[in-house]
Amino acid sequence: MAGTHQIWALFLTDGKLPKGSESKAGMCVRWAGSGNEENRNNAYPHKAGFAQPSGLASAPEEPWSCLFVADSESSTIRTLALKDGAVKHLVGGERDPLNLFAFGDVDGKGVDAKLQHPLGVAWAAEQKLLYVADSYNHKIKVVDPKTKLCSTLAGTGEAGDALGPEFNKSGFNEPGGLCISDNGKLLYVADTNNHLVKVLDLDTRTVSVFPVFGECPDSAPSKTSAATKVPKLPKSAVRKELSLVTASAGQTVIMSLMISLPEGAKLNREAPSCWALSSEGNDCLLDGQATTGEILDLSQPLSVSARLPAVLQNPNASFTLSVWVYYCMEGGEACMMKAASFHQPLFLNSSPGGGEVTVALPLII
């Protein structure tokens, strides 16, 4: 309970806590924490002090046999022993129990490591590693409880929403809750201020957006509300069906379009050219990614990319890239618009992969 600076326990069956009395099923009792807002460790759980404890992760196996606690306001990770209730320090903060301002962003061991308001923890039992949502540093960190080494896993340290491609180039905005998959290979992150659930593939070291289905009328407006407005594709548009391409979970699909105008023609700046990317029946593949944009320069190919999620729901999908090109002949003699769409069918392999899959598309107007 963050507000009371304590850890409480709800009994699902009759039982007792270490150094506690018998309790009946349905009872909720204080397990640890004096109620004083402190960073105080103690062998007696009721004499220990917490400061807004938030995320918990259970490690019942030996030699850990503890709860890991993200003690937010003291910027520490603490342990609560399952056998005797002793509260101990793991990483972050400092030795003075009354100093709640020992925060920062420093990789290191024990008290030399610095965090800032961590909110979530997740324990990977097979790997024997603890993952930490270092919320105010906009990072995900990893702790080895045996050596007490705390190091940055993902995030730049600045608020952002980039998906990498590398972990250290991925952006988060006050990440909160964490959850690890059963095999310890996928880490799910509640990226609070980006209103997304992100997936860190710990094998390929790639980041993707977890597809969330259903309408959320009470959620914040999506980023597409400020997207480039695109017109309806006219009947005269060129429509091209492309050959099947295979891609894997976590890979980036790049549609590279080289647009060639007639000799003496140039883009019409008064009517900006634009593009749109869609995925019919699989909109979740594009969640949190740019799906529209302007075409400003034809000296280089138009490159439109989409990173596939780490978890794929359907092996059969497709992307459609549509473009609207407004151009004028030299001297302003005539201005016109040409539109085209490219339908790219995909076979999606659920096995994680890295790198990119590029589809080259020529368009001669």
C-alpha positions as CSV (number, residue, x, y, z in Angstrom):
1,M,0.0,0.0,0.0
2,A,1.8,3.1,-1.3
3,G,-0.3,5.5,0.8
4,T,0.4,3.9,4.1
5,H,4.0,2.9,3.2
6,Q,3.3,-0.7,4.1
7,I,3.1,-4.2,2.6
8,W,-0.2,-6.0,3.5
9,A,-1.3,-9.6,2.9
10,L,-4.7,-11.0,2.0
11,F,-5.2,-14.6,3.2
12,L,-6.9,-16.8,0.6
13,T,-6.9,-19.7,3.1
14,D,-6.3,-19.9,6.9
15,G,-2.6,-19.4,7.8
16,K,0.0,-17.1,9.4
17,L,2.7,-14.8,8.3
18,P,6.3,-15.1,9.6
19,K,6.4,-13.6,13.1
20,G,2.6,-13.2,12.9
21,S,-0.4,-14.8,14.5
22,E,-3.0,-17.1,12.9
23,S,-5.4,-15.5,10.4
24,K,-8.6,-16.7,8.8
25,A,-9.2,-16.8,5.1
26,G,-10.4,-13.4,3.8
27,M,-8.5,-11.4,6.4
28,C,-6.1,-8.6,5.2
29,V,-3.3,-7.9,7.6
30,R,-0.2,-5.7,7.8
31,W,2.9,-7.7,7.0
32,A,5.7,-5.2,6.9
33,G,6.2,-1.5,7.4
34,S,5.8,0.8,10.4
35,G,3.8,3.4,8.5
36,N,6.6,5.9,8.7
37,E,7.9,7.1,5.3
38,E,11.5,5.8,5.5
39,N,14.1,3.7,3.8
40,R,14.6,1.6,6.9
41,N,15.7,-2.0,6.8
42,N,15.1,-4.3,9.8
43,A,14.9,-7.9,10.8
44,Y,11.5,-7.3,12.3
45,P,9.0,-6.5,9.5
46,H,6.8,-4.1,11.5
47,K,9.9,-2.0,12.4
48,A,11.0,-1.6,8.8
49,G,10.1,1.6,6.9
50,F,9.0,1.9,3.3
51,A,8.3,5.0,1.2
52,Q,5.4,4.4,-1.2
53,P,6.1,0.7,-2.0
54,S,4.6,-0.1,-5.4
55,G,5.5,-3.1,-7.6
56,L,6.0,-6.5,-6.1
57,A,7.5,-9.7,-7.5
58,S,7.7,-13.1,-5.8
59,A,10.8,-15.3,-5.9
60,P,9.7,-18.2,-3.7
61,E,12.6,-20.5,-4.8
62,E,15.9,-20.8,-2.9
63,P,18.2,-19.1,-2.3
64,W,16.0,-16.0,-2.8
65,S,12.7,-16.9,-1.0
66,C,11.6,-13.3,-0.9
67,L,9.3,-10.6,-2.3
68,F,11.2,-8.0,-4.4
69,V,9.7,-4.5,-3.6
70,A,9.9,-1.4,-5.8
71,D,10.0,1.2,-3.1
72,S,9.3,4.2,-5.2
73,E,9.9,7.3,-3.1
74,S,13.1,6.0,-1.7
75,S,14.2,5.0,-5.2
76,T,15.3,1.6,-4.0
77,I,14.6,-2.1,-4.6
78,R,14.2,-4.0,-1.4
79,T,13.5,-7.6,-0.4
80,L,11.0,-9.0,2.1
81,A,12.0,-12.5,3.3
82,L,9.2,-15.1,3.0
83,K,10.7,-17.1,5.9
84,D,11.1,-14.5,8.6
85,G,9.9,-11.2,7.2
86,A,13.3,-9.5,7.3
87,V,13.5,-6.4,5.1
88,K,16.8,-5.8,3.3
89,H,18.3,-3.4,0.8
90,L,19.1,-4.6,-2.8
91,V,20.0,-1.6,-5.0
92,G,19.5,2.1,-5.1
93,G,19.0,4.8,-2.4
94,E,21.5,5.3,0.3
95,R,22.3,4.1,3.8
96,D,20.6,6.9,5.7
97,P,17.0,5.7,6.2
98,L,15.7,9.3,6.4
99,N,17.2,10.5,3.1
100,L,14.6,10.0,0.4
101,F,16.4,12.1,-2.1
102,A,19.2,9.8,-3.1
103,F,18.0,9.3,-6.6
104,G,19.7,9.4,-10.0
105,D,20.4,7.3,-13.1
106,V,23.6,5.4,-12.4
107,D,24.4,1.8,-13.2
108,G,26.3,0.1,-10.4
109,K,26.2,-2.3,-7.5
110,G,24.1,-2.0,-4.4
111,V,23.9,1.5,-2.9
112,D,26.1,2.8,-5.7
113,A,23.4,2.2,-8.2
114,K,20.8,5.0,-8.5
115,L,17.2,4.8,-9.6
116,Q,14.4,7.4,-9.8
117,H,11.0,6.4,-8.6
118,P,10.9,2.8,-9.8
119,L,7.3,1.5,-10.0
120,G,7.4,-2.1,-11.3
121,V,9.5,-5.3,-10.9
122,A,9.3,-8.7,-12.6
123,W,11.3,-11.8,-11.6
124,A,12.7,-14.1,-14.3
125,A,13.2,-17.3,-12.3
126,E,15.0,-19.3,-15.0
127,Q,17.5,-16.5,-15.8
128,K,17.7,-15.5,-12.1
129,L,17.3,-11.8,-13.0
130,L,15.0,-9.0,-11.7
131,Y,13.7,-6.5,-14.2
132,V,12.9,-3.0,-13.0
133,A,10.7,-0.2,-14.4
134,D,12.9,2.8,-13.6
135,S,9.9,5.1,-14.2
136,Y,11.3,8.7,-13.9
137,N,14.4,7.7,-15.8
138,H,12.3,6.4,-18.6
139,K,14.3,3.1,-18.6
140,I,14.0,-0.6,-18.0
141,K,16.9,-1.9,-15.9
142,V,18.0,-5.4,-14.9
143,V,19.3,-6.5,-11.5
144,D,21.4,-9.6,-10.7
145,P,20.4,-10.2,-7.0
146,K,23.4,-12.4,-6.4
147,T,25.9,-9.7,-7.3
148,K,23.6,-6.7,-6.7
149,L,24.6,-5.3,-10.1
150,C,22.0,-3.0,-11.6
151,S,22.4,-2.0,-15.2
152,T,20.3,-0.3,-18.0
153,L,18.6,-2.8,-20.3
154,A,16.5,-0.4,-22.5
155,G,15.7,3.3,-22.8
156,T,17.6,6.4,-23.6
157,G,17.0,8.2,-20.3
158,E,14.7,10.7,-22.1
159,A,10.9,10.5,-22.5
160,G,10.1,9.1,-25.9
161,D,8.2,6.4,-27.8
162,A,10.8,5.1,-30.4
163,L,10.9,1.4,-31.0
164,G,14.7,1.1,-31.4
165,P,15.8,-0.9,-33.3
166,E,18.3,-1.5,-30.5
167,F,17.3,-1.5,-26.8
168,N,19.4,1.5,-26.0
169,K,17.7,3.5,-28.7
170,S,14.1,2.6,-27.7
171,G,12.0,5.3,-25.9
172,F,9.7,5.0,-22.9
173,N,7.7,7.6,-21.0
174,E,7.4,6.7,-17.3
175,P,7.1,2.9,-17.7
176,G,5.2,1.3,-14.9
177,G,4.1,-2.3,-14.6
178,L,6.2,-5.2,-15.8
179,C,5.4,-8.8,-16.6
180,I,7.7,-11.6,-17.8
181,S,6.7,-14.5,-20.0
182,D,6.9,-18.1,-18.6
183,N,10.1,-18.8,-20.5
184,G,11.7,-15.5,-19.5
185,K,12.2,-14.4,-23.1
186,L,9.6,-11.7,-23.4
187,L,9.2,-8.7,-21.1
188,Y,5.9,-6.8,-21.2
189,V,6.0,-3.1,-20.2
190,A,3.1,-0.8,-19.4
191,D,4.5,2.3,-21.0
192,T,2.3,4.7,-19.0
193,N,2.4,8.1,-20.8
194,N,2.6,6.5,-24.2
195,H,-0.6,4.6,-23.5
196,L,0.9,1.4,-24.9
197,V,2.0,-2.1,-23.8
198,K,5.5,-2.7,-25.3
199,V,7.2,-6.1,-25.7
200,L,10.9,-6.5,-25.2
201,D,12.2,-9.6,-26.9
202,L,15.2,-10.5,-24.7
203,D,16.7,-12.9,-27.3
204,T,16.6,-10.7,-30.4
205,R,16.8,-7.5,-28.3
206,T,14.0,-5.8,-30.3
207,V,11.0,-3.8,-29.0
208,S,7.5,-3.9,-30.5
209,V,4.0,-2.8,-29.5
210,F,1.6,-5.4,-28.1
211,P,-1.7,-5.4,-30.0
212,V,-4.6,-4.5,-27.8
213,F,-8.0,-5.2,-29.3
214,G,-11.3,-3.5,-28.7
215,E,-12.6,0.0,-28.4
216,C,-11.3,2.2,-25.5
217,P,-13.6,5.3,-25.6
218,D,-12.2,6.6,-22.3
219,S,-8.6,6.5,-23.4
220,A,-6.5,9.4,-24.5
221,P,-6.7,10.4,-28.2
222,S,-4.4,8.3,-30.4
223,K,-1.5,9.8,-32.3
224,T,-3.3,9.3,-35.5
225,S,-5.6,12.3,-34.6
226,A,-2.7,14.6,-35.7
227,A,-1.8,12.5,-38.7
228,T,-1.6,13.8,-42.2
229,K,-5.0,14.0,-43.9
230,V,-5.2,11.9,-47.0
231,P,-8.0,11.9,-49.7
232,K,-10.0,8.9,-50.8
233,L,-8.2,6.8,-53.4
234,P,-9.8,7.6,-56.8
235,K,-11.1,5.0,-59.2
236,S,-8.4,6.0,-61.7
237,A,-5.6,5.0,-59.3
238,V,-3.1,2.4,-60.4
239,R,-3.5,-0.7,-58.2
240,K,-0.7,-3.2,-58.0
241,E,-0.8,-6.7,-56.4
242,L,2.6,-7.8,-55.2
243,S,4.1,-11.2,-54.6
244,L,3.9,-12.8,-51.1
245,V,6.6,-11.9,-48.7
246,T,7.5,-13.8,-45.5
247,A,8.4,-11.9,-42.4
248,S,9.0,-12.8,-38.7
249,A,7.7,-11.4,-35.4
250,G,9.7,-8.4,-34.4
251,Q,11.1,-7.7,-37.8
252,T,10.6,-4.4,-39.7
253,V,8.8,-4.4,-43.0
254,I,10.0,-1.5,-45.3
255,M,8.1,-0.6,-48.4
256,S,10.6,1.5,-50.5
257,L,8.9,3.4,-53.4
258,M,10.9,5.2,-56.1
259,I,8.6,7.8,-57.7
260,S,9.6,9.2,-61.1
261,L,7.8,12.3,-62.5
262,P,7.6,13.2,-66.2
263,E,10.6,15.2,-67.5
264,G,10.2,18.9,-66.6
265,A,7.6,18.2,-63.8
266,K,8.0,19.0,-60.1
267,L,5.9,18.5,-57.0
268,N,3.1,20.9,-56.4
269,R,3.9,22.6,-53.0
270,E,0.4,24.1,-52.9
271,A,-1.2,20.6,-52.8
272,P,1.2,18.5,-50.7
273,S,1.6,14.9,-51.9
274,C,1.0,12.2,-49.3
275,W,1.0,8.5,-48.5
276,A,-1.0,6.2,-46.2
277,L,-0.3,2.7,-44.9
278,S,-3.0,0.3,-43.9
279,S,-3.5,-3.4,-42.9
280,E,-7.0,-4.6,-43.7
281,G,-8.4,-6.7,-40.8
282,N,-5.1,-6.5,-38.9
283,D,-4.9,-2.8,-37.8
284,C,-3.2,-4.0,-34.6
285,L,0.0,-4.5,-36.7
286,L,0.3,-0.8,-37.0
287,D,-0.7,0.3,-33.5
288,G,1.5,3.2,-32.3
289,Q,3.2,3.6,-35.7
290,A,3.0,6.3,-38.3
291,T,0.4,5.4,-40.9
292,T,0.3,8.6,-43.0
293,G,2.8,11.3,-44.1
294,E,3.8,13.8,-46.7
295,I,5.9,13.3,-49.7
296,L,8.4,16.1,-49.9
297,D,11.4,14.9,-51.8
298,L,11.6,12.6,-54.8
299,S,15.4,12.5,-55.0
300,Q,15.4,9.5,-52.6
301,P,12.9,6.6,-52.4
302,L,9.9,7.0,-50.2
303,S,10.6,4.6,-47.3
304,V,7.6,3.5,-45.2
305,S,8.3,1.1,-42.4
306,A,6.2,-0.9,-39.9
307,R,7.7,-3.0,-37.1
308,L,5.8,-6.3,-36.5
309,P,4.8,-7.1,-32.9
310,A,6.7,-9.7,-31.0
311,V,3.5,-11.7,-30.6
312,L,1.5,-12.3,-33.8
313,Q,-2.1,-13.3,-33.8
314,N,-2.6,-14.3,-37.4
315,P,0.0,-15.7,-39.9
316,N,-1.8,-14.2,-42.9
317,A,-1.9,-10.5,-43.2
318,S,-1.2,-7.7,-45.7
319,F,-0.1,-4.1,-46.0
320,T,-1.4,-1.6,-48.5
321,L,0.6,1.5,-49.3
322,S,-1.3,4.2,-51.1
323,V,0.2,7.4,-52.5
324,W,-1.2,10.6,-53.9
325,V,1.3,12.6,-56.0
326,Y,0.4,16.2,-57.0
327,Y,2.7,17.7,-59.6
328,C,2.9,20.6,-62.1
329,M,4.7,20.8,-65.4
330,E,7.5,23.4,-65.7
331,G,6.1,26.9,-66.2
332,G,2.9,26.0,-64.5
333,E,1.2,25.0,-67.8
334,A,-0.7,22.1,-66.2
335,C,-1.0,20.6,-62.7
336,M,-2.4,17.2,-62.0
337,M,-2.6,14.3,-59.5
338,K,-1.8,10.7,-59.9
339,A,-2.6,8.0,-57.3
340,A,-1.5,4.4,-56.8
341,S,-1.8,1.6,-54.3
342,F,0.4,-1.4,-53.7
343,H,-1.1,-4.4,-51.9
344,Q,1.6,-6.5,-50.2
345,P,0.4,-9.9,-48.9
346,L,2.4,-11.2,-45.9
347,F,3.0,-14.6,-44.4
348,L,4.0,-13.9,-40.7
349,N,6.3,-16.4,-39.0
350,S,5.6,-16.4,-35.2
351,S,9.3,-17.3,-34.5
352,P,11.1,-14.1,-33.5
353,G,13.5,-12.5,-36.1
354,G,15.6,-9.5,-36.3
355,G,16.5,-7.0,-39.0
356,E,14.4,-5.8,-41.9
357,V,12.4,-7.1,-44.9
358,T,12.5,-4.5,-47.7
359,V,10.1,-4.5,-50.7
360,A,11.3,-2.3,-53.6
361,L,8.5,-0.6,-55.6
362,P,8.9,1.5,-58.7
363,L,6.3,4.0,-59.7
364,I,6.6,5.9,-63.0
365,I,4.1,8.7,-63.5
